[in-house]
């Protein structure tokens, strides 16, 4: 929860800080939208690609538990350095965050899987609870860090994200007594060394192939989903009418653009257990509810949400502004799609990945998420020449068509 508080809080204001003019009262770096989205794409890609070496280090050297602690410390340093108003601090902070997420992200997720024995039917629900906890952090960070960053100063917002990470490390250290049998280095005993050196069986190799095929869906999904922190964030700031008919404390009657980053997390908190329960009921009724089926349905639903952004851009082109409800509806569909795909994918990997490559395969999954994030940045850059309408419409159509194609192939 606290790690995502720091990450999503910083992400909510990163692009806004980059494009804010140097002459503004709350001065930013004055970059163009294209340059800001390019950096955003590279940054979010590397954050997740570093999950591969993070997973290897955990599997081969440290174990997951120690890797998570080191990752948390790197994140604390990175977010804290971002509070310094110097360019060297800005780039150093980003590098440390990339390294920290790489060490923490794949290993904390694998540890959640380690809480459940093989065949435990509570695993998917456990990951949904884990996912809700993550999004509690994302929800409050977008509001708190976003408000502080936009209203009081970008670097105050970055520093606040560091405070959140410090609380996360403290909570993790105090909670170690509950994790004695989880996340330990597998090479510590003779029996575990034998397991690490044992070659993969044919069944395990087939499972790895299935995982890599599912990663295609992951790249496309996150390529669309990560528009939230990039292109949609800028669109919200520049082209959405965010004026209210009443005033709110601290911000007045204009809703900060970064607040819209919290909508996704809020919907996850509201609907997380509901979606998990629907899949459970479907399974009990004997209907198809495999992990790949859920992930594909999630891609289609998320794609449908982008048609609302198509409506928003059409309204802007005809009236010169677009309403906030378009964004709310888009985030609603994206959230339902995410709940069908992301926690299920995490659980899917812990089920199928060979034990000795558990963290590595989780790292590969997050690397695919990173490639999707880079794709998101490229799509944002292309919007400079193609326009938001074509980008949003293209994402919607491609996601829905790909999802339907996968369901058709799977059925046949």
Secondary structure, DSSP 8 states (H G I E B T S, - for coil): -HHHHHHHHHHHHHHHHHHS-TTSSS------HHHHHHHHHHHHHHHHHTHHHHHHHIIIII-HHHHHHHHHHHHHHHHHHHTS-SHHHHHHHHHHHHHHHHHHHHHHHHHHHHTS-TT-TTHHHHHHHHHHHHHHHHHHHHHHHHHIIIII-HHHHHHHHHHHHHHHHHHHHHTGGG-TTSS--GGGSHHHHHHHHS---HHHHHHHHHHHHHHHHHHHHHHHHTTTTTHHHHHHHHHB--EEEEEETTTEEE--GGGGHHHHHHHHHHHHHHHHHHHHHHHHTT----HHHHHHHHHHHHHHHHHHHHHHHHHHHHHS-B-HHHHHHHHHHHHHHHHHHHHHHHHHHHHHS-GGGHHHHHHHHHHHHHHHHHHHHHHHHHHHHH-HHHHHHHHHHHHHHHHHHHHHHHH-
